[in-house]
Amino acid sequence: MGQKIIIQGKLPSYNKFYAGIHWAKRKKIADEWHERVFYECKAQKIKPINNPVFIEFDIKFSGAGDADNFCLKVLIDGLVKAKILRGDDYRFVRGYMVNLEKVKAWGKIILNLVELEV
C-alpha cells in the first residue's frame, strides 16, 4: 500500500485543454491544479518519496468519461511542485492506472502512490 491523496474538483479534459485555448489560460488552469495538489499534500501530511512510484488514479466523475481524456499531467506535475516526487520522468514515475467511477456530480480524485523497490 502507498500514500493516498484525496483531491476535490473536476479535472480538465485534454480535449478542452488543447482545443483552441490560449496558452496563458492553459497555464493558469495548470497552475491552479498544481497549487491545489500542493496544498492537499501539505494538509494531508504526505511525505516525500525518493524511490520510483506507480500511481493509481481513482476518478469519481460525471458527464462523458474517456479514460484517456482526463488531464493527469496537472496532478503529477503538482506532486513534483509539492516535492512529493523528485520528478515526473521514468526514473520517478514507472507507470499509472486509471480507475473510473461515474457519479451524479463531480466528486473526488484519489491518488494512491505506490512506492517501488529499487
C-alpha positions in Angstrom: 0.0 0.0 0.0 1.1 3.6 -0.5 0.3 7.1 0.5 -3.2 8.2 -0.6 -4.1 11.8 -1.5 -7.7 13.0 -1.9 -8.3 16.0 -4.1 -11.7 17.5 -4.8 -12.5 19.0 -8.2 -13.2 18.5 -11.8 -10.1 17.6 -13.8 -9.7 19.4 -17.1 -10.0 17.2 -20.2 -7.3 17.1 -22.8 -9.9 17.9 -25.4 -10.9 21.1 -23.8 -7.4 21.9 -22.5 -5.9 21.9 -26.0 -8.9 22.8 -28.2 -8.3 26.5 -29.1 -7.5 27.6 -25.5 -4.8 30.3 -25.4 -1.6 29.1 -23.8 -1.9 31.7 -21.0 -5.3 30.3 -20.0 -3.9 26.7 -20.1 -1.1 27.8 -17.9 -3.5 29.4 -15.4 -5.6 26.2 -15.2 -2.4 24.1 -14.7 -1.1 26.5 -12.1 -4.3 26.3 -10.2 -4.2 22.5 -10.2 -0.5 22.4 -9.1 -1.4 24.7 -6.2 -4.4 22.5 -5.3 -2.3 19.4 -5.2 0.5 21.2 -3.3 -1.9 22.4 -0.5 -3.7 19.0 -0.3 -0.4 17.2 0.1 0.6 19.6 2.9 -2.8 19.3 4.6 -2.9 15.5 4.3 0.8 15.3 5.6 2.0 13.4 2.5 5.7 12.5 2.8 8.3 12.9 0.0 9.1 9.7 -1.9 12.6 9.0 -3.1 12.0 5.7 -4.9 10.1 5.3 -8.2 6.3 5.1 -7.9 3.4 3.5 -9.6 0.3 5.8 -9.3 -3.3 4.6 -9.1 -5.8 7.3 -10.0 -9.4 6.7 -8.8 -11.5 9.3 -10.5 -15.1 10.0 -9.5 -16.6 11.9 -12.4 -19.9 13.0 -14.1 -20.6 13.5 -17.7 -18.5 12.0 -20.5 -15.6 10.0 -19.4 -13.0 8.8 -21.8 -10.2 7.1 -19.8 -7.5 8.8 -21.9 -9.1 12.3 -21.8 -8.5 13.2 -18.1 -5.6 15.6 -17.8 -3.5 13.6 -15.2 -0.4 15.7 -16.1 -1.6 18.5 -13.8 -1.8 16.1 -10.9 1.7 14.6 -11.5 3.3 18.0 -12.0 1.6 19.1 -8.8 3.2 16.2 -6.9 6.6 17.4 -8.2 5.9 21.0 -7.3 4.9 19.8 -3.8 8.2 18.0 -3.6 6.5 14.7 -3.1 8.1 13.3 -6.2 11.6 14.2 -7.3 10.5 14.3 -11.0 8.0 13.0 -13.5 10.1 11.1 -15.9 10.7 7.3 -15.9 13.2 7.5 -13.1 10.5 8.6 -10.7 7.1 7.5 -12.2 7.2 4.0 -13.7 3.5 3.9 -14.7 -0.1 4.5 -13.7 -3.5 3.1 -13.8 -6.8 4.9 -14.1 -10.0 3.6 -12.4 -13.2 5.5 -13.3 -16.5 5.7 -11.4 -19.4 7.6 -12.8 -21.2 9.7 -10.1 -24.0 12.2 -10.3 -21.8 15.2 -9.6 -18.0 15.5 -9.8 -16.6 14.1 -6.6 -13.0 13.5 -5.9 -9.8 12.2 -7.3 -7.9 9.7 -5.2 -4.2 9.2 -5.9 -2.5 6.2 -4.5 1.3 6.5 -4.6 2.8 3.0 -4.5 6.5 3.2 -3.8 8.5 0.6 -5.7 11.7 -1.2 -4.6 14.8 -0.3 -6.5 
